[in-house]
Amino acid sequence: MTTDTAIEAAALGKRFGRRGGWALRDCAFRLPAGRVCAVVGPNGAGKSTLLALAAGLLAPTEGAIAVLGGLPGAARERVGFVAQDKPLYRRITVAETLRMGADLNTDRWDAATAERIVAGGDLDPKSRIRSLSGGQRTRVALALALAKRPELLLLDEPMADLDPLARHEMMGVLMAQAAQYGTTIVMSSHVVAELEDSCDHLLLIGGGRVRLAGEIDDLLAAHTRVSASAQSVLDPHTVVESRTTGRQLTALIRPAGPLPGDWRSDPPTLEELVLSYLRNPQASMTDKKRETVA
């Protein structure tokens, strides 16, 4: 692994219990440093497990994962992690929580950033964590993670508890962090459209495996959305998904050459790309031609 790599996985797998199912299996990918990466996939796909492995909170059952050039646990002080349930000490106040963050990160703590994020939600520093709403706890958790000035920031469904205005504000804060400090940000989300304007890298996880990984611009450029007559033959192109309605065929394909002149083609959006792969669990960038007809 080189120093320009934030996370790299090889044959990575995680199983819970000797007889439990595999949350992740045979995952391999490389995330360059400085990227803002969207991790998407259905519930139970393994997104949270992958982030917990990268944070050093879980150990792989098989394979390996490297973070910032070493083992995940060794890089913990350079990594910020916000779990989906936003675990915080419920009996202490907001101000005490931030002081604890400062005491634990004396060399890297950015008090101004923490206070600005908390103040943006009109939080009373004297309020106890247990009295806060889900969205307010999210603010405090993000304040702790960002004030640490991590080189790698792992966020598991970070915006789920925030209202649309707060999500827009916090996404702006994250993008400013990435731009100013070169922070690598990895965030999972179910709202794909929310990530399209912010992220430049994609990890699509399904069935415990990485099915699509790479720069978003490259992935979009490799796919085309086509419309043609129902009798059209899609060979030799690789078909991610196709549907026939009456006399019309529509498909998302990876072209293997020039398209017929009577086909209409358009570039897909990120949401269209992701949904097509999710609707066809057998499709991946390394698969041979597969087709789903609905």
C-alpha positions as CSV (number, residue, x, y, z in Angstrom):
1,M,0.0,0.0,0.0
2,T,1.3,3.4,-0.9
3,T,1.0,6.7,1.0
4,D,-1.5,8.0,-1.4
5,T,-4.0,5.3,-0.4
6,A,-6.5,5.9,2.4
7,I,-8.1,2.4,2.6
8,E,-7.2,-0.8,0.8
9,A,-8.9,-4.1,1.2
10,A,-7.8,-7.5,-0.2
11,A,-10.1,-10.7,0.1
12,L,-11.7,-9.0,3.1
13,G,-14.4,-10.9,4.9
14,K,-16.2,-10.7,8.2
15,R,-18.4,-13.3,9.8
16,F,-20.2,-12.9,13.1
17,G,-20.0,-16.2,15.1
18,R,-18.8,-19.5,14.0
19,R,-22.1,-20.4,12.5
20,G,-23.2,-16.9,11.6
21,G,-23.6,-15.6,8.1
22,W,-20.9,-13.5,6.3
23,A,-21.5,-9.8,6.6
24,L,-18.7,-9.2,4.0
25,R,-16.9,-11.7,1.8
26,D,-14.0,-11.5,-0.6
27,C,-14.1,-7.7,-0.8
28,A,-11.3,-5.9,-2.7
29,F,-10.9,-2.2,-3.4
30,R,-8.6,0.7,-3.1
31,L,-9.6,4.2,-2.0
32,P,-7.1,7.0,-2.9
33,A,-6.4,9.6,-0.3
34,G,-8.2,12.9,-0.5
35,R,-11.4,11.5,-2.0
36,V,-15.0,12.0,-0.8
37,C,-16.4,8.5,-1.1
38,A,-20.1,7.4,-1.1
39,V,-20.8,3.9,0.3
40,V,-24.2,2.8,-0.9
41,G,-26.2,-0.4,-0.9
42,P,-29.4,-1.9,0.6
43,N,-30.0,-2.6,4.3
44,G,-27.8,-5.5,5.5
45,A,-25.4,-5.2,2.6
46,G,-22.4,-4.8,4.9
47,K,-21.8,-1.0,4.8
48,S,-21.7,-0.6,8.6
49,T,-19.5,-3.6,9.0
50,L,-17.0,-2.2,6.4
51,L,-16.8,1.1,8.2
52,A,-16.3,-0.5,11.6
53,L,-13.5,-2.7,10.1
54,A,-11.8,0.5,8.8
55,A,-12.2,2.2,12.1
56,G,-10.5,-0.7,13.9
57,L,-13.6,-1.6,15.9
58,L,-13.9,-5.0,14.3
59,A,-11.2,-7.5,13.2
60,P,-11.5,-9.3,9.8
61,T,-12.4,-13.0,9.8
62,E,-10.4,-13.4,6.6
63,G,-8.3,-11.2,4.3
64,A,-6.9,-7.8,5.2
65,I,-7.7,-4.1,5.4
66,A,-5.1,-1.3,5.6
67,V,-5.9,2.2,6.7
68,L,-3.5,5.1,6.1
69,G,-0.7,2.8,5.4
70,G,-1.1,0.4,8.4
71,L,-3.4,-1.6,10.5
72,P,-6.7,0.2,11.3
73,G,-6.1,0.2,15.1
74,A,-2.6,1.7,14.7
75,A,-4.1,4.7,12.8
76,R,-7.0,5.3,15.2
77,E,-5.7,8.7,16.4
78,R,-5.7,9.9,12.7
79,V,-9.2,8.6,12.0
80,G,-12.6,10.1,12.9
81,F,-15.6,7.8,13.1
82,V,-19.3,8.5,13.6
83,A,-21.4,5.4,14.0
84,Q,-25.0,5.1,12.9
85,D,-26.3,5.1,16.4
86,K,-24.2,8.2,17.4
87,P,-23.0,6.7,20.8
88,L,-22.3,9.5,23.3
89,Y,-22.2,9.6,27.1
90,R,-25.8,10.5,27.8
91,R,-25.4,11.8,31.4
92,I,-22.9,14.6,30.6
93,T,-23.5,17.9,29.0
94,V,-22.7,19.2,25.5
95,A,-19.9,21.4,26.9
96,E,-18.5,18.4,28.9
97,T,-18.6,16.2,25.8
98,L,-16.5,18.8,23.9
99,R,-14.0,19.2,26.8
100,M,-13.6,15.4,26.8
101,G,-12.9,15.5,23.1
102,A,-10.2,18.2,23.7
103,D,-8.6,16.1,26.5
104,L,-8.4,13.0,24.3
105,N,-7.0,14.9,21.3
106,T,-4.7,17.5,22.7
107,D,-2.4,17.7,19.7
108,R,-5.1,17.9,17.0
109,W,-8.2,19.5,18.6
110,D,-9.9,22.3,16.8
111,A,-12.1,23.9,19.4
112,A,-13.4,26.6,17.1
113,T,-14.8,24.0,14.6
114,A,-16.5,22.0,17.4
115,E,-18.1,25.1,18.9
116,R,-19.2,26.4,15.5
117,I,-20.9,23.1,14.6
118,V,-22.7,22.9,17.9
119,A,-23.7,26.6,17.8
120,G,-25.2,26.1,14.3
121,G,-27.9,23.9,15.9
122,D,-28.7,26.4,18.7
123,L,-27.7,23.9,21.3
124,D,-27.4,24.9,24.9
125,P,-23.9,23.9,26.0
126,K,-25.4,23.0,29.5
127,S,-27.9,20.5,28.0
128,R,-27.3,16.9,28.8
129,I,-26.8,14.6,25.9
130,R,-29.8,12.4,27.0
131,S,-32.1,15.5,26.5
132,L,-31.1,16.1,22.9
133,S,-33.0,15.0,19.8
134,G,-31.5,12.6,17.3
135,G,-30.5,15.4,15.0
136,Q,-28.9,17.3,17.9
137,R,-26.9,14.3,19.0
138,T,-25.8,14.0,15.4
139,R,-24.4,17.5,15.5
140,V,-22.4,16.8,18.7
141,A,-21.0,13.6,17.2
142,L,-20.0,15.3,14.0
143,A,-18.4,18.1,16.1
144,L,-16.3,15.6,18.0
145,A,-15.2,13.9,14.8
146,L,-14.4,17.0,12.8
147,A,-12.7,18.9,15.6
148,K,-10.2,16.0,15.8
149,R,-9.0,17.1,12.3
150,P,-8.7,13.5,11.1
151,E,-6.9,12.5,8.0
152,L,-9.7,9.9,7.4
153,L,-13.3,10.6,8.4
154,L,-15.7,7.6,8.4
155,L,-19.4,8.4,8.6
156,D,-22.2,5.8,8.9
157,E,-25.5,7.3,7.7
158,P,-24.4,10.7,9.2
159,M,-27.3,12.8,7.9
160,A,-30.2,10.4,8.7
161,D,-31.4,12.3,11.7
162,L,-31.0,15.8,10.3
163,D,-33.7,17.9,8.6
164,P,-33.1,19.0,4.9
165,L,-31.7,22.4,5.9
166,A,-29.3,20.9,8.5
167,R,-28.2,18.2,6.0
168,H,-27.3,20.9,3.5
169,E,-25.4,22.8,6.1
170,M,-23.5,19.8,7.4
171,M,-22.6,18.6,3.9
172,G,-21.1,22.0,3.3
173,V,-19.1,21.7,6.5
174,L,-17.8,18.3,5.4
175,M,-16.9,19.6,1.9
176,A,-15.0,22.5,3.4
177,Q,-13.1,20.1,5.7
178,A,-12.1,18.0,2.7
179,A,-11.1,21.1,0.7
180,Q,-9.1,22.8,3.4
181,Y,-7.3,19.9,5.0
182,G,-7.4,17.2,2.2
183,T,-9.4,15.0,4.5
184,T,-10.6,11.7,3.0
185,I,-14.3,11.3,3.8
186,V,-16.1,8.0,3.5
187,M,-19.9,8.2,4.2
188,S,-22.7,5.7,3.8
189,S,-26.1,6.9,2.9
190,H,-29.4,5.7,1.4
191,V,-30.1,9.1,-0.3
192,V,-28.0,8.7,-3.4
193,A,-29.1,12.0,-4.9
194,E,-27.8,13.7,-1.8
195,L,-24.3,12.4,-2.5
196,E,-24.1,13.0,-6.3
197,D,-22.9,16.7,-6.0
198,S,-20.5,16.0,-3.1
199,C,-18.8,12.7,-3.7
200,D,-16.2,11.8,-6.3
201,H,-15.7,8.1,-5.5
202,L,-18.2,5.3,-5.2
203,L,-18.3,1.9,-3.3
204,L,-21.5,0.0,-4.1
205,I,-21.9,-3.0,-1.8
206,G,-24.5,-5.7,-2.2
207,G,-24.8,-9.2,-0.7
208,G,-21.6,-8.6,1.4
209,R,-19.4,-7.9,-1.7
210,V,-18.1,-4.8,-3.4
211,R,-19.9,-4.8,-6.8
212,L,-18.9,-1.4,-8.1
213,A,-15.9,0.8,-7.1
214,G,-14.1,3.7,-8.6
215,E,-14.2,7.4,-9.5
216,I,-17.8,8.4,-10.1
217,D,-17.0,10.3,-13.3
218,D,-15.2,7.2,-14.7
219,L,-18.1,4.9,-13.7
220,L,-20.7,7.1,-15.3
221,A,-18.6,7.5,-18.5
222,A,-18.4,3.7,-18.8
223,H,-22.2,3.3,-18.8
224,T,-24.9,4.4,-21.2
225,R,-28.7,4.5,-21.0
226,V,-30.2,3.5,-24.3
227,S,-33.7,3.3,-25.8
228,A,-34.5,1.2,-28.8
229,S,-37.2,-0.9,-30.3
230,A,-38.2,-4.1,-28.4
231,Q,-36.7,-6.3,-31.1
232,S,-33.2,-4.8,-30.7
233,V,-30.4,-7.1,-29.8
234,L,-28.2,-5.8,-27.0
235,D,-25.2,-8.1,-27.8
236,P,-22.2,-7.6,-27.6
237,H,-22.8,-4.9,-25.0
238,T,-22.7,-5.8,-21.3
239,V,-26.2,-5.3,-19.9
240,V,-26.6,-4.1,-16.3
241,E,-30.4,-3.9,-16.6
242,S,-33.0,-3.9,-19.3
243,R,-36.8,-3.4,-19.5
244,T,-39.3,-3.9,-22.3
245,T,-42.5,-1.9,-22.3
246,G,-44.7,-2.5,-25.3
247,R,-42.6,-1.7,-28.4
248,Q,-39.9,0.1,-26.4
249,L,-36.7,-1.4,-24.8
250,T,-34.7,0.6,-22.3
251,A,-31.4,-0.5,-20.8
252,L,-28.3,0.5,-18.9
253,I,-25.3,-1.0,-20.7
254,R,-21.5,-0.9,-20.8
255,P,-20.9,-0.4,-24.5
256,A,-18.5,-2.8,-26.2
257,G,-18.3,-0.6,-29.3
258,P,-20.4,1.8,-31.5
259,L,-24.2,1.8,-30.9
260,P,-26.7,1.5,-33.8
261,G,-27.7,4.8,-35.3
262,D,-31.4,4.3,-34.5
263,W,-30.7,3.9,-30.8
264,R,-31.2,6.9,-28.5
265,S,-28.5,7.1,-25.8
266,D,-28.0,9.3,-22.8
267,P,-25.5,9.4,-19.9
268,P,-27.0,7.9,-16.7
269,T,-27.2,9.8,-13.4
270,L,-25.5,8.4,-10.3
271,E,-28.9,7.4,-8.9
272,E,-29.8,5.6,-12.1
273,L,-26.5,3.8,-12.1
274,V,-26.8,2.7,-8.5
275,L,-30.5,1.7,-8.8
276,S,-29.8,-0.4,-11.9
277,Y,-27.1,-2.4,-10.1
278,L,-29.2,-2.8,-7.0
279,R,-32.1,-4.1,-9.1
280,N,-29.8,-6.7,-10.7
281,P,-27.9,-8.4,-7.8
282,Q,-25.8,-10.4,-10.3
283,A,-24.4,-7.4,-12.1
284,S,-20.9,-6.0,-11.3
285,M,-18.1,-4.3,-13.2
286,T,-16.2,-7.6,-13.4
287,D,-19.1,-9.8,-14.5
288,K,-19.7,-11.1,-18.0
289,K,-22.8,-10.0,-19.9
290,R,-25.9,-10.4,-17.7
291,E,-29.4,-9.2,-18.4
292,T,-32.5,-8.5,-16.3
293,V,-35.7,-8.0,-18.1
294,A,-38.8,-6.6,-16.3
